[in-house]
Amino acid sequence: MAPRARLLLVLPASLLLTWCYKQAALPHRFALDPPIPSSSSSPSPSLHTYSSAPACPPRQREALLALSRALRLARWDADDCCTWPGVGCDERGLLRTLDLSRRRLEGTLPPDVRSLSSLRTLDVNGNEGLRGTLPSELGSLPELRALYAFGTRLSGTLPASLLSLPSLRELELSDARLSGTLPASIATATSLRYLYLAGNRLSGTLPPSLASLPALRELDAASNALSGTLPAALASRRLDHLGLEANPGLAGWVAPRVGRGCAGGEERHLRGQQRRGEAAPP
């Protein structure tokens, strides 16, 4: 029997050289996907691990160590802070995400967070032992896009510096013990898309500047002690979600089809709770 013929594929040398070059040029450390998912939960950005990279900057490492001491974190002792649990760095070793959700944290957020200047996402959701106030130094983080602190014992007022960050996109502070009013400085948070403040002790009126936020999609400030009249410009915004129930002193009218999360978009009168089917005001 004659031997079977074999097909031999010869690749051009240029293709082989191109492939070798791409393999040698792969980046190192972590590559952070820039978009932040649009959800009220606390999603973690995609991180890709590579073989080697420069160690994290000393100032960044010291700030993280100060944070670990303040919150009684364990297992943060390796030389390279980018390898610590919950820490996500980019290819240059700069801190981008800090996921400390449901870690049984005890203590307060220290002012040292101001040294985490490259931080984009901070997640401390679900830590009932986290208490004290939100440090105003959070407002000095120029790249901060998302802060998640749902289900904590954080108290005190909302820092005006935080709510005025142009880079801020998502703020989740529901089910805490925050008090005071919403600062008018929120008008400068032009990138803010999702604002969740339900289940706190906020009082006063809703600032009309909320209606002028161009990127705002969802606002939930239910179960607080807000009062006054709902700003007409905010009531007419077609938001995906507007939650203002259980604010006994808040009154106003919400326009039809204001959003998918508003009980079918029916017109409702606000006086402590949502009541459907009432006639529109004259």
C-alpha positions in Angstrom: 0.0 0.0 0.0 1.3 3.4 -1.0 1.9 5.8 2.0 -0.6 8.5 2.6 0.4 12.0 1.3 0.9 14.5 4.1 0.1 18.2 3.8 2.8 20.5 5.0 1.8 24.1 5.7 4.6 26.6 5.5 4.0 29.9 7.1 5.7 33.0 5.8 8.6 34.2 8.0 6.9 37.6 8.5 3.9 36.0 10.2 6.1 34.0 12.6 8.0 37.1 13.5 4.8 39.0 14.1 3.5 36.3 16.5 6.8 36.2 18.4 6.8 40.0 18.8 3.2 40.0 20.2 4.1 37.4 22.7 7.1 39.4 23.9 5.1 42.6 24.1 2.4 41.4 26.5 1.7 43.8 29.4 2.3 43.0 33.0 0.4 43.0 36.3 -3.3 43.9 36.0 -5.3 45.6 33.3 -8.4 47.4 34.6 -11.4 47.4 32.4 -12.5 51.1 32.5 -16.3 50.9 32.4 -18.2 50.6 35.7 -21.2 48.3 35.5 -24.5 50.2 35.9 -26.0 48.4 38.9 -26.9 49.3 42.4 -25.0 46.2 43.6 -21.3 46.4 44.1 -19.7 44.8 41.0 -16.0 44.3 40.8 -14.2 45.4 37.6 -12.5 42.8 35.6 -8.9 42.2 36.6 -6.4 40.3 34.5 -3.3 38.8 36.1 0.1 38.9 34.3 3.5 37.5 35.1 5.4 40.4 36.6 5.3 44.1 37.4 6.9 46.8 39.5 6.0 46.8 43.1 3.4 49.3 44.3 4.6 52.8 45.2 5.8 53.1 48.9 3.3 55.9 49.7 0.4 53.8 48.4 1.6 50.8 50.5 1.8 52.9 53.6 -1.7 54.3 53.1 -3.1 50.8 52.7 -1.3 49.6 55.8 -2.8 52.5 57.8 -6.2 51.5 56.4 -5.6 47.9 57.5 -4.7 49.0 61.0 -7.7 51.2 61.3 -10.1 48.5 60.1 -8.3 45.5 61.8 -7.5 43.8 58.5 -5.4 40.7 58.5 -3.2 39.1 55.9 -1.8 42.3 54.5 1.9 41.7 55.0 3.5 40.8 51.7 6.0 43.3 50.2 3.9 44.0 47.1 0.6 45.5 48.2 -0.9 44.7 44.7 -1.0 41.0 45.8 -3.0 41.7 48.9 -6.6 40.3 49.1 -9.1 42.8 47.7 -6.5 45.1 46.1 -6.5 45.6 42.4 -3.7 47.4 40.6 -3.1 48.4 37.0 -0.1 47.5 34.9 1.9 50.3 36.5 1.2 49.1 40.1 -1.2 51.9 40.8 -4.2 51.1 43.0 -7.5 51.1 41.1 -10.0 49.0 43.0 -10.3 48.2 46.7 -12.9 45.5 47.5 -13.4 45.1 51.3 -17.0 44.1 51.1 -18.3 41.7 53.8 -14.9 41.4 55.5 -16.2 41.9 59.0 -14.4 45.2 59.2 -14.2 47.0 62.6 -13.4 50.6 63.1 -13.5 53.8 61.0 -12.2 54.9 57.6 -9.1 56.9 58.4 -8.0 60.2 56.8 -5.1 58.3 55.2 -7.4 57.4 52.3 -6.4 60.8 50.7 -3.1 59.1 49.8 -4.9 56.6 47.6 -5.0 59.1 44.8 -5.3 56.6 41.9 -8.3 54.8 43.5 -11.4 54.4 41.3 -13.6 52.0 43.2 -14.0 51.5 47.0 -16.3 48.8 48.2 -17.0 48.4 51.9 -20.5 47.0 51.5 -22.0 44.7 54.2 -19.6 45.6 57.1 -21.8 46.2 60.1 -18.8 47.0 62.2 -17.8 49.9 60.1 -18.7 53.0 62.0 -17.8 56.7 62.3 -18.1 59.3 59.6 -17.3 59.3 55.9 -13.9 61.2 55.8 -14.0 64.4 53.8 -10.6 63.2 52.4 -12.6 61.0 50.1 -13.4 64.1 48.1 -9.7 64.6 47.4 -9.5 61.4 45.3 -9.5 62.8 41.8 -10.3 59.5 40.0 -12.9 58.1 42.4 -15.8 56.7 40.3 -17.7 54.5 42.7 -18.2 54.2 46.5 -20.2 51.3 47.9 -21.0 51.4 51.6 -24.4 49.6 51.9 -25.3 48.1 55.3 -22.8 49.8 57.5 -23.0 51.9 60.7 -21.5 55.0 59.1 -23.0 58.1 60.6 -22.7 61.9 60.4 -23.3 64.1 57.4 -22.5 63.6 53.8 -19.2 65.3 52.9 -19.8 68.1 50.4 -16.4 67.3 49.0 -17.4 63.8 48.1 -20.7 64.8 46.5 -19.0 67.4 44.4 -16.5 65.1 42.7 -16.8 65.4 38.9 -15.5 61.9 38.5 -18.1 60.2 40.8 -20.5 57.9 38.9 -22.0 55.6 41.6 -22.7 56.3 45.3 -24.4 53.6 47.3 -24.9 54.5 51.0 -28.2 52.8 51.8 -29.1 51.3 55.2 -26.6 53.2 57.3 -27.0 56.0 59.9 -26.2 59.1 57.9 -27.9 62.3 58.9 -28.1 65.9 57.8 -29.0 67.3 54.5 -28.0 66.8 50.9 -25.5 69.5 50.1 -26.1 71.9 47.2 -22.6 71.1 46.0 -24.0 67.9 44.4 -24.6 70.1 41.3 -21.0 69.7 40.4 -21.2 65.9 40.4 -21.8 65.9 36.6 -20.9 62.3 36.1 -23.2 60.9 38.8 -25.5 58.2 37.5 -26.7 56.3 40.5 -27.4 57.8 43.9 -28.7 55.4 46.7 -29.4 56.9 50.1 -32.4 54.9 51.3 -32.8 53.8 54.9 -30.8 56.6 56.6 -31.7 59.6 58.7 -31.4 62.4 56.1 -33.6 65.4 56.6 -34.3 68.8 55.0 -35.3 69.3 51.4 -34.1 67.8 48.2 -31.8 70.3 46.4 -33.2 71.5 43.1 -29.7 71.0 41.7 -30.4 67.2 41.6 -32.6 67.8 38.6 -29.7 69.4 36.7 -27.4 66.4 36.9 -27.1 65.4 33.2 -26.1 61.8 33.8 -28.5 60.9 36.6 -30.5 57.7 36.0 -31.5 56.4 39.4 -32.2 58.1 42.7 -33.4 56.4 45.8 -33.8 58.3 49.1 -36.7 56.4 50.5 -37.2 55.8 54.3 -35.5 59.0 55.5 -36.9 62.2 57.1 -36.9 64.4 54.0 -39.4 67.2 54.0 -40.7 70.1 51.8 -41.9 69.8 48.2 -40.4 67.6 45.5 -38.7 70.0 43.0 -40.8 70.2 39.9 -37.8 69.8 37.6 -36.8 66.6 39.4 -40.4 65.2 39.3 -40.5 65.6 35.6 -37.2 63.9 34.9 -37.5 60.5 33.1 -35.4 58.5 35.5 -35.1 54.8 35.4 -35.8 54.7 39.1 -37.0 57.3 41.6 -37.6 56.1 45.2 -38.9 58.6 47.7 -41.5 56.7 49.7 -41.6 56.7 53.5 -40.5 60.3 53.9 -43.5 61.6 56.0 -42.8 65.3 55.4 -42.2 65.1 51.6 -44.9 66.2 49.3 -45.2 66.6 45.5 -46.2 65.1 42.2 -44.3 62.6 40.1 -44.9 62.8 36.4 -46.2 59.7 34.5 -43.7 57.3 33.1 -40.8 58.8 35.1 -39.1 55.5 34.9 -39.2 51.7 34.9 -38.7 51.5 38.7 -41.7 53.7 39.6 -44.6 51.3 39.9 -45.4 51.3 36.2 -44.8 55.0 35.8 -48.2 56.0 37.2 -48.8 59.6 38.4 -48.4 59.6 42.2 -48.8 61.9 45.1 -46.1 61.9 47.7 -47.0 62.3 51.3 -45.0 59.8 53.3 -45.8 57.0 51.0 -46.9 56.4 47.4 -50.6 56.4 46.7 -51.8 55.5 43.2 -54.9 56.7 41.3 -55.2 60.2 42.8 -56.2 63.0 40.5 -53.5 65.2 39.1 -53.2 68.7 40.6 -55.1 71.5 38.7 
